[in-house]
């Protein structure tokens, strides 16, 4: 049934207009896009849909590591949900990858006494095949390990002790994560027994942060694990005291065959089938330690809820929306790469794309990778987002996310809605990634931002591409 | 070598005077106690001694559960430290108790899938003797379990789901902890298989809070454990969905013989051997999951550092100080009860006593259990503490702490320095009880408060007792 704005929505719309004067100036009253967007924002800021979907995903499905039973449940769940939300078309596309499994894992610091540490294997790590014990050699960061002589490392357990800094933009993650990505290979090349890193995380909880190792072709990794920040503090402190210190490590993990999971795709059709669609991405898989509420349950429900609001509009938008829930992002972007491979010839259909994969912190910024002619259109979009506290930075370009970034590389225009990441790396890839870490109001603001973006893109008459392939 | 105030100390003393005008009015210049206290406070606020002792205790000794190797290391360590700090006399007094040990422990929620929960056995719990599986019956709080019919509980696993509230004073701990203390017995009497409680803690980390069950004579407990707050949220949510839900519980724990540990006691002598001493207490044991930095490493180092400042004074105080580090407080106040038994005839020697056992949050309040004639003296003490942000509440009486409270019951006057407990129950009895949770400046303020109390008590000419025995 077609639905017009109800009185409460009108009041909220008025409020949004008063708050965001820039968005409601001379052109807004005559601008159908603005009016629809204000209405959609008001609905998004009231709706509990995203939170209740996230509740269901984290409760009924739970952890969904790629290739696990939870992964299979998640595919079934999201398919059923998208169908029940009234998407016009829902389908799946297969994604095949090697299965990494985690078993028992433990570590102890051995000095004048033995202290169990909070440890977790890094994704992709081989196991230790029983208990492994060795002297520790400490490095301040990944580069220091690269610079080390093999004689310093040979037969020892490497400890990379770089602390991640907290910041709104996500801090020095890309620098610190080098130790996790490539440390296992450099340690192996220097003859180490194993690698232990300080967790790539900004918290002080005794919960270790997992995450994938790089898996470059033809190189071998040592058994690799992360210890929690307080454990790394303790280890550092014992090492500094100059006392003999060893580590005992037991990691039962490794690759075990292959599995096929699925990119789950839903579409809300537009009125013009030739206008292509705007792509909204998130990833359906999570790590196994928590229930994947922030990574990336939040993204999954934000884009589903935004698309649902548009599906419920009384009129069809000009072009459609494609919601893509990617398989196995965590273990090396299998879903995103497979999607880009399968749809490489359909770049033109992808009017533009954006991905939500940074938890549930509020959206603060807008950046775009579009052609120069399209910049005025992005400025219009920015005026629609401004009432939500979002500012546009024309000097930066968009990444497109881990998954849709693969399409970005092939020339798809991309938009990033940059979020407040102050808390994100506190719980990222830990057992603490659970529903209680999500603020329902922040989630609503995200849906409001995404529905704004989606409607604007679905209605835009201005082409954003083509862009050169960045591959 | 006698040591007078240096210029920097004089400046700090002046600052303390300016801040705390009440403490530095007409009588302060003529009051030797005030002058010494101001000097001691200034030193305490500058000294890193307490923090470096806490660093050593948590690094070199680590966890020190009663009867463990860590407990033995802690006794040796604290004896050596008190001797090296220049205490006049250091000795130990034996304390014997049953040994409770913790082995492997796990729990899984079984619904349409199986989810491992963050779980830990409650201290004193019997083991499950292998895997135990049962239907869950949920109660909002301990009283609801007490009110239940046996037919509701028989053959099931009881889940007490009461959430502890956060507050500066420690919130509703004493109410919520009933489920931990007595739930295991009531559950057994109603025919339950086992008990699982929502952790008695104010955090949202997937780390369960352990703690002792009550152990009343002649009653039997079921195997009992705590799950973390996020896990309790999840369990509650699955139960509310109406789906079938069971719990699998595996607790390898239980009592295993007896051990003898020690109350470690150090004295700083006064000038008058007949004037008795002021007793400063803390407990040396900790739980096994963390390194016992806040519970009660902080108390141990605060009272040691305060006594050390007084030991270093150029002149002896009138009466001495007795620093008592109690054995096995956690598992039913064995050290405190044994001390009270052994020293019951020496109440008169204990001029008064106070215990530090609430982490490292700043001292905010002073309360006292003294005779009415001594109230003006306590008001004088309050004026000395005021510059540190501490206010006196004459309407409340002092508890004396879990350990020295046993002497309080026998008539010893007691003082409580009440701390900011806002954060305390976030990490209490969890793996997160580690050094990084301690703010060095807060620790200094504690030492300043304790050295004020200790010097005032050591110099006081006003008797605070006798009090009636409260036993």
Interface residues (C-beta under 8 A of the other chain):
Chain A: X55 X58 X59 X60 X61 X62 X63 X69 X70 X73 X112 X113 X115 X118 X204 X205 X206 X207 X229 X230 X233 X234 X237 X238 X241 X290 X291 X430 X431 X432 X434 X435 X436 X437
Chain B: X55 X58 X59 X60 X61 X62 X63 X69 X70 X73 X112 X113 X115 X118 X204 X205 X206 X207 X229 X230 X233 X234 X237 X238 X241 X290 X291 X430 X431 X432 X434 X435 X436 X437
